[in-house]
Amino acid sequence: MMKIEQFNFPMHLLIKNTLIIVVFCMLSLACVAQPNISTIATNGWSNNSVNTVIFRKNALVSFRHIQYAAYYDADQFLVLAKRKLNSPTWKTLRTNYKGDAADAHKSISIMVDGNGILHVAWSQHNNALNYAHALKAGSLVLGEKKPMLAERENKVSYPEFYKLANGDLLFLYRDGGSGNGNLVINRFALKTQKWSRIQNNLIDGEGKRNAYWQVAIDKRGVIHISWVWRESPDVASNHDLCYAKSADGGLTWQKSDGAPYQLPIHADNAEYALKIPQKSELINQTSMFADANGKVFIASYWRDEGESIPQYHLVYKTDEDWKVHNLNFRKTAFSLSGGGTKQIPIARPQIIVWKNGKSYAAGLIFRDKERGSKASIALNDDLQMTNWTIADLTQQSVGDWEPGYDTELWKNRKVLSLFLQDVKQIDGEGKASEQPTAVQVLNWEPKK
């Protein structure tokens, strides 16, 4: 059974293990069937966190009855995989493309367009675009590497694919470096089979800073984006949490109240969902979720003013204002500073939200050294309350793993499908000397 802990729960009830289980099953979303784990392969590159960084969009993606995955193998080759949904058996294909897996920024991102064609970008960190797509629907065989538009494709970082409601794709990336980069958006049209530029510079760092963003697209096709500002390559200079949305595929943008933005967005005209000072251990590039009604939920961690311990937080928009939940279950302090990929005792979180009767329920997926670095989930069955239940989804450590999940499968079927791998990250972009580890997928469903 999953290890479960309840916070803000009457301690006098916790008398016997049997009573704990009964009470939790009655009151908590954590009492569900055991997670189901399948193994894609056993030869995953594990000398840093490149296969499991949270800004992979995506490591896993489903289209109709097929689920796709991507990873670097022990020789740093790009490997693609697929299976029928719910099948324990995966088919893998090592491509001809090799990435620089030793740089944890250079992850692989995948998405399937509305025609069933797999699109892939890989090995990006201030370098020329690496992009290819499958030769036909359902295939793992990639064609030749090609540009999208050629312009502004020489200093690409953080490639991310998203699918719109009509099957078109968006491709977001940073043009420029940490502390002075801009956000570019391309769109792939199914009708023309061509990419076009939607935004050359949606969020402008003005040569002084850059935005580290997270995106969610709701079922109506509205694009939601939130971000923190960073003033320099030092992660300690992260600050504030901002927000924008677009209802026309990224052409025009609005604030949460519908007020239009004058583009590009910059530090002076941005909507600030929350002000968070520099040197607050605020992390960049986390996650957000938008439900079918466009309600927005953003997950991150930082240290509140006057506190010494960074805590996970959930920020969400009500009809009146932005609200913040401090999950407040962590007990160990740490500090964020410096450049490169950091070795951090906790993972950046993923957030999923779903309707639970008249309320909203939420699951925050994370990894914490306090809990043995397992894949864990914090659950709340009513966001009007602050009661969070913590459950471990794995029994073993996943090292320096960060959660990534199949956004399409959650959106369409409410199945949480997590990409899993035990990896080792050396602080400041170091390279470990680890044996290859298993690349796996864990499926979990909330209580119906």
SULLIN-V511475 format. One record per run of one state. SS is the DSSP state (H for helix, E for strand, C for the rest). FROM is the first residue (numbers start at 1). TO is the last residue. If there is no record, write none. Layout:
ss->SS from->FROM to->TO
ss->SS from->FROM to->TO
This chain:
ss->C from->1 to->3
ss->E from->4 to->6
ss->C from->7 to->10
ss->H from->11 to->13
ss->C from->14 to->16
ss->H from->17 to->27
ss->C from->28 to->35
ss->E from->36 to->44
ss->C from->45 to->56
ss->E from->57 to->57
ss->C from->58 to->59
ss->E from->60 to->63
ss->C from->64 to->65
ss->E from->66 to->73
ss->C from->74 to->76
ss->E from->77 to->84
ss->C from->85 to->90
ss->E from->91 to->98
ss->C from->99 to->108
ss->E from->109 to->112
ss->C from->113 to->117
ss->E from->118 to->121
ss->C from->122 to->124
ss->E from->125 to->127
ss->C from->128 to->130
ss->E from->131 to->134
ss->C from->135 to->141
ss->E from->142 to->142
ss->C from->143 to->155
ss->E from->156 to->163
ss->C from->164 to->168
ss->E from->169 to->175
ss->C from->176 to->181
ss->E from->182 to->189
ss->C from->190 to->193
ss->E from->194 to->199
ss->C from->200 to->202
ss->E from->203 to->203
ss->C from->204 to->209
ss->E from->210 to->217
ss->C from->218 to->222
ss->E from->223 to->230
ss->C from->231 to->234
ss->H from->235 to->237
ss->E from->238 to->246
ss->C from->247 to->253
ss->E from->254 to->254
ss->C from->255 to->259
ss->E from->260 to->260
ss->C from->261 to->264
ss->E from->265 to->265
ss->C from->266 to->270
ss->E from->271 to->274
ss->C from->275 to->286
ss->E from->287 to->290
ss->C from->291 to->295
ss->E from->296 to->302
ss->C from->303 to->310
ss->E from->311 to->317
ss->C from->318 to->321
ss->E from->322 to->326
ss->C from->327 to->345
ss->E from->346 to->346
ss->C from->347 to->349
ss->E from->350 to->356
ss->C from->357 to->358
ss->E from->359 to->368
ss->H from->369 to->371
ss->C from->372 to->374
ss->E from->375 to->380
ss->C from->381 to->388
ss->E from->389 to->392
ss->C from->393 to->398
ss->E from->399 to->399
ss->C from->400 to->404
ss->E from->405 to->405
ss->C from->406 to->406
ss->H from->407 to->413
ss->C from->414 to->415
ss->E from->416 to->420
ss->C from->421 to->422
ss->E from->423 to->423
ss->C from->424 to->425
ss->E from->426 to->426
ss->C from->427 to->429
ss->E from->430 to->430
ss->C from->431 to->436
ss->E from->437 to->444
ss->C from->445 to->448
